[in-house]
Amino acid sequence: MPHPALPNVPHSVLHARITEWFQREARDLPWRGDCSAWGILVSEIMLQQTPVVRVQPVWEEWLDRWPTPADFAAAPAADVLRAWGRLGYPRRALRLHAAAAEIVKKHGGDVPDNYDELLELPGVGTYTAAAVAAFAFGRRTTVVDTNIRRVHARLVIGQALPAPALTAAEMALAAALLPENRDESVLWSAGVMELGALICTARRPKCNECPVFEQCAWIAAGQPEPTYIPKGQPWAGTDRQVRGAVMAVLRAASSPVHADLLWNADAARRHTEVTKELDKLHALNTHAPQLERALAGLVTDGLAQHSAAGYHLPA
């Protein structure tokens, strides 16, 4: 519930201050403004757990190469994974590929314009469906991502950070804050998201630059410390790091990579096509069970295939 220090801040005041700030300070990103629904869907999938600075060049190349779902659905999976590059979590690329095929098969090649049909697409969850419905089609939907949750927690509840997992109370608060007017609701969602990305950040928020500093319950409460400290995901030495190194080898290879090259550093040095990537893999000093898990996991997830000739990206 809202913090008692600020019980009666009208929602209209919050709406006006944040949307005016957004219209003045919003970043000029290519998936904003005059962008296709397909471009917005691609951006939302790419931006999951990946910063804008890494996504933007890949997104631009992607839309130049595959400007429509039909273009993308017709692409080989190997090309998709190579184009995804180092954005991380490459299963997103395959799910997007499957979503494009579904769009072509069931929707005539046009991204569906309502939440329920978007939610049925492979790899599209509640946030992505709501975001595409709002930002691509102007629908009044409750969009809640990490940035929006953090702004709501501070501005209305007076907490430094939201709960570790999204709660029903948070969704109810987001729905209550959403303007009734459709256009204003879209602008509000985009504005709160941008405020969380640029000003109301998880670490070192720029409160002196915040358009709702005077209305903020967290400020009024004396900026209490968070009740928990989020744990960052480790990278060095993890299976994810090894999987990423193996995927880099497979993306660089034009033919199957024999298993000996993945296991044996001396043999790898004779394979000039992917020497650089193989050197990076072997520099991890991965133990055999971990490499076995990584390879098996990539095959299981459909990110790699294994044949007598070796490992390679899916056809």
HUWO-V313827 format. One record per residue. N is the residue number from 1. SS is DSSP state (H for helix, E for strand, - for the rest). Layout:
BEGIN
n;ss
N;SS
N;SS
END
This chain:
BEGIN
n;ss
1;-
2;-
3;-
4;H
5;H
6;H
7;-
8;-
9;-
10;-
11;H
12;H
13;H
14;H
15;H
16;H
17;H
18;H
19;H
20;H
21;H
22;H
23;H
24;H
25;H
26;-
27;-
28;-
29;-
30;-
31;-
32;-
33;-
34;-
35;-
36;-
37;H
38;H
39;H
40;H
41;H
42;H
43;H
44;H
45;H
46;H
47;-
48;-
49;-
50;-
51;-
52;H
53;H
54;H
55;H
56;H
57;H
58;H
59;H
60;H
61;H
62;H
63;H
64;H
65;H
66;-
67;-
68;-
69;H
70;H
71;H
72;H
73;H
74;-
75;-
76;-
77;H
78;H
79;H
80;H
81;H
82;H
83;H
84;H
85;-
86;-
87;-
88;-
89;-
90;-
91;H
92;H
93;H
94;H
95;H
96;H
97;H
98;H
99;H
100;H
101;H
102;H
103;H
104;H
105;H
106;H
107;H
108;-
109;-
110;-
111;-
112;-
113;-
114;-
115;H
116;H
117;H
118;H
119;H
120;-
121;-
122;-
123;-
124;-
125;-
126;H
127;H
128;H
129;H
130;H
131;H
132;H
133;H
134;H
135;H
136;H
137;H
138;-
139;-
140;-
141;-
142;-
143;-
144;-
145;-
146;H
147;H
148;H
149;H
150;H
151;H
152;H
153;H
154;H
155;H
156;H
157;H
158;-
159;-
160;-
161;-
162;-
163;-
164;-
165;-
166;-
167;-
168;H
169;H
170;H
171;H
172;H
173;H
174;H
175;H
176;H
177;H
178;-
179;-
180;-
181;-
182;H
183;H
184;H
185;H
186;H
187;H
188;H
189;H
190;H
191;H
192;H
193;H
194;H
195;H
196;H
197;H
198;H
199;-
200;-
201;-
202;-
203;-
204;-
205;-
206;-
207;H
208;H
209;H
210;-
211;-
212;-
213;H
214;H
215;H
216;-
217;H
218;H
219;H
220;H
221;-
222;-
223;-
224;-
225;-
226;-
227;-
228;-
229;-
230;-
231;-
232;-
233;-
234;-
235;-
236;-
237;-
238;-
239;H
240;H
241;H
242;H
243;H
244;H
245;H
246;H
247;H
248;H
249;H
250;H
251;H
252;H
253;-
254;-
255;-
256;-
257;E
258;-
259;H
260;H
261;H
262;H
263;H
264;-
265;H
266;H
267;H
268;H
269;-
270;-
271;-
272;H
273;H
274;H
275;H
276;H
277;H
278;H
279;H
280;H
281;H
282;H
283;H
284;-
285;-
286;-
287;-
288;H
289;H
290;H
291;H
292;H
293;H
294;H
295;H
296;H
297;H
298;H
299;H
300;H
301;-
302;-
303;-
304;-
305;E
306;E
307;E
308;-
309;-
310;E
311;E
312;E
313;-
314;-
315;-
END
